[in-house]
Amino acid sequence: MVHIPSARAAGVRLPIIPTDAGWIAQTPGTISLGQGVAYYGPPPDAMRFLASPEVTIIDIERPPDRL
């Protein structure tokens, strides 16, 4: 007997944690979100850009290619 899942069951997406773990495992040097990525500061280039006197709110909303 062949099992055919209902449309509702077939529409359920897989949990993201195993998918995320797979991406991390496939990408050497990646830091998982559970290892404090939120505590890393902004990149130095971003800080220099924001500190430059010619930066306007338009630049912040849509940064130029120089970043």
TATA-V240106 format. One record per residue. N is the residue number from 1. PSI is psi in degrees with one decimal (NA if undefined). D_LAST is the distance of its C-alpha to the last C-alpha in Angstrom with 1 decimal. Layout:
n	psi	d_last
N	PSI	D_LAST
N	PSI	D_LAST
This chain:
n	psi	d_last
1	130.2	59.1
2	130.1	55.5
3	122.9	53.3
4	116.8	51.2
5	152.3	48.8
6	161.5	48.9
7	-37.3	46.2
8	-45.6	45.1
9	-37.3	44.8
10	-24.7	43.0
11	-4.8	40.4
12	129.1	39.4
13	149.7	36.0
14	151.5	35.9
15	144.9	34.6
16	-26.5	30.9
17	-50.6	31.5
18	-35.8	33.1
19	-46.9	30.5
20	-44.9	27.7
21	-38.6	29.8
22	-43.3	30.1
23	-42.6	26.4
24	-43.1	26.0
25	-32.4	29.0
26	-9.6	27.6
27	93.2	24.2
28	139.7	24.9
29	-6.0	22.9
30	139.0	22.1
31	126.9	22.9
32	156.5	25.0
33	-22.4	24.4
34	1.0	27.7
35	26.1	26.5
36	27.4	24.7
37	-31.9	21.1
38	-18.0	21.1
39	-3.0	21.5
40	139.3	18.4
41	171.6	16.1
42	156.9	12.4
43	146.7	10.1
44	-37.7	10.2
45	-38.7	6.5
46	-40.6	6.9
47	-40.4	10.2
48	-41.1	9.4
49	-48.1	7.4
50	-27.4	10.4
51	-13.3	12.8
52	140.4	12.2
53	-20.1	15.2
54	2.5	14.0
55	132.0	12.1
56	170.4	14.4
57	-30.9	15.3
58	-39.6	14.4
59	-37.6	10.7
60	-38.5	11.0
61	-34.4	13.1
62	85.4	10.9
63	146.8	7.3
64	170.5	6.7
65	-5.9	5.5
66	-4.6	3.8
67	NA	0.0
